[in-house]
Amino acid sequence: MAGLPSEIETDEIESRLFDLKALRMQLALAEDDPVAFENHRKRVVEIAMLLEEKAAIPAVKAQLAYLASMQETVFWEGIDLSSLEEMRRRLRGLTPLLDRQQRTLVYTDFEDEIVRVREAQIGYMPKMTGAQYQKKVEAYLKNHLDHLVIHKLRTNQPLTDADLKGLESTLVEIGEGDGETLLSSLLARSESPSLAHFVRRLVGLDRAAAQAAFSEFLSDRSLTTPQIRFVKMVIEQLTSRGIMQASDLYEPPFTSLHAGGPDSLFDGKEKVIEGIFKKLEAIHVGEIADAG
């Protein structure tokens, strides 16, 4: 007696949907359809990037080198059907490990229709995705803190137009032929009003520079312990976030020092809190003005 269909073990739906995506990539390759292939390729690269964040899982760790190689342009140059099949086998069992809200990357519609299959080569250079570009830019900025312009931004030094144009050119080169478009899209997605703002928010503000900006408050012996702690918290946040606005001081973690916010905490010392606001504005507006 055969078992009921419900008793037959099947793969995870995410694995089978990834199989379908790999098949469609093979069909697009065989039918010389670069547009369809590129659409699927970008989604697969995003999957590889998301899986790379799961390095603590042994099954993912074993494929880390392969996942990293998939994010490089050279991986897709001269790709063939057998290479796509290898990719399918390597990744299909990993896709169920993605967080539930990220698994939609694997899903697709079912409107394509298989007509025929023939061997062919795609004669085009695949483009870098926005996610790939962002990852490369962030890695570059974090690994080049001694770069003149990045150093100036971290230490709150004024920038020249030449400084910003030079950094912009470097980041555009990272995006290869689509660098300008990718950089503009990245700034728009991050809601950064300028390149300098984006960089500062990513690399933070040098602690020594932040302490120097607020040194007059740290040395003010008339301030209470909670008030000094508030100033130190501002320095800590600037060091990690790079950019702050006065409104941020009315939100956690600052509200943990006084439920009434900075106005109540510095009651009777309005000049001090106004001075802190002005310091934040000088750091923020000065950086934005340089970017313009």
Secondary structure as the mmCIF struct_conf table of DSSP 4:
data_model
#
loop_
_struct_conf.conf_type_id
_struct_conf.id
_struct_conf.beg_label_comp_id
_struct_conf.beg_label_asym_id
_struct_conf.beg_label_seq_id
_struct_conf.end_label_comp_id
_struct_conf.end_label_asym_id
_struct_conf.end_label_seq_id
HELX_LH_PP_P HELX_LH_PP_P1 ALA A 2 LEU A 4
HELX_RH_3T_P HELX_RH_3T_P1 PRO A 5 GLU A 7
BEND BEND1 ILE A 8 ILE A 8
HELX_RH_AL_P HELX_RH_AL_P1 ILE A 13 ALA A 30
TURN_TY1_P TURN_TY1_P1 GLU A 31 ASP A 32
HELX_RH_AL_P HELX_RH_AL_P2 PRO A 34 GLU A 52
TURN_TY1_P TURN_TY1_P2 GLU A 53 ALA A 56
BEND BEND2 ILE A 57 ILE A 57
HELX_RH_AL_P HELX_RH_AL_P3 PRO A 58 LYS A 61
TURN_TY1_P TURN_TY1_P3 ALA A 62 GLN A 63
HELX_RH_AL_P HELX_RH_AL_P4 LEU A 64 MET A 70
TURN_TY1_P TURN_TY1_P4 GLN A 71 GLN A 71
BEND BEND3 GLU A 72 GLU A 72
HELX_RH_AL_P HELX_RH_AL_P5 THR A 73 TRP A 76
TURN_TY1_P TURN_TY1_P5 GLU A 77 GLY A 78
HELX_RH_AL_P HELX_RH_AL_P6 LEU A 81 LEU A 91
TURN_TY1_P TURN_TY1_P6 ARG A 92 LEU A 94
HELX_RH_3T_P HELX_RH_3T_P2 THR A 95 LEU A 97
BEND BEND4 LEU A 98 LEU A 98
HELX_RH_3T_P HELX_RH_3T_P3 ARG A 100 LEU A 105
TURN_TY1_P TURN_TY1_P7 VAL A 106 VAL A 106
BEND BEND5 PHE A 110 PHE A 110
BEND BEND6 TYR A 124 TYR A 124
HELX_LH_PP_P HELX_LH_PP_P2 MET A 125 THR A 129
HELX_RH_AL_P HELX_RH_AL_P7 GLY A 130 ASN A 143
TURN_TY1_P TURN_TY1_P8 LEU A 145 ASP A 146
BEND BEND7 HIS A 147 HIS A 147
HELX_RH_AL_P HELX_RH_AL_P8 LEU A 148 ARG A 154
TURN_TY1_P TURN_TY1_P9 THR A 155 ASN A 156
HELX_RH_AL_P HELX_RH_AL_P9 ASP A 161 ILE A 174
TURN_TY1_P TURN_TY1_P10 GLY A 175 GLY A 175
HELX_RH_3T_P HELX_RH_3T_P4 GLU A 176 ASP A 178
HELX_RH_AL_P HELX_RH_AL_P10 GLY A 179 ARG A 189
TURN_TY1_P TURN_TY1_P11 SER A 190 GLU A 191
BEND BEND8 PRO A 193 SER A 194
HELX_RH_AL_P HELX_RH_AL_P11 LEU A 195 VAL A 203
HELX_RH_AL_P HELX_RH_AL_P12 ARG A 207 ALA A 213
TURN_TY1_P TURN_TY1_P12 PHE A 214 PHE A 214
HELX_RH_AL_P HELX_RH_AL_P13 SER A 215 LEU A 218
TURN_TY1_P TURN_TY1_P13 SER A 219 SER A 219
TURN_TY1_P TURN_TY1_P14 ARG A 221 SER A 222
BEND BEND9 LEU A 223 LEU A 223
HELX_RH_AL_P HELX_RH_AL_P14 THR A 225 ARG A 241
BEND BEND10 GLY A 242 GLY A 242
HELX_RH_3T_P HELX_RH_3T_P5 ALA A 246 TYR A 250
BEND BEND11 GLU A 251 GLU A 251
TURN_TY1_P TURN_TY1_P15 PRO A 252 PRO A 253
HELX_RH_3T_P HELX_RH_3T_P6 PHE A 254 SER A 256
TURN_TY1_P TURN_TY1_P16 LEU A 257 LEU A 257
TURN_TY1_P TURN_TY1_P17 ALA A 259 GLY A 260
HELX_RH_AL_P HELX_RH_AL_P15 GLY A 261 LEU A 265
TURN_TY1_P TURN_TY1_P18 PHE A 266 GLY A 268
HELX_RH_AL_P HELX_RH_AL_P16 GLU A 270 ALA A 291
#
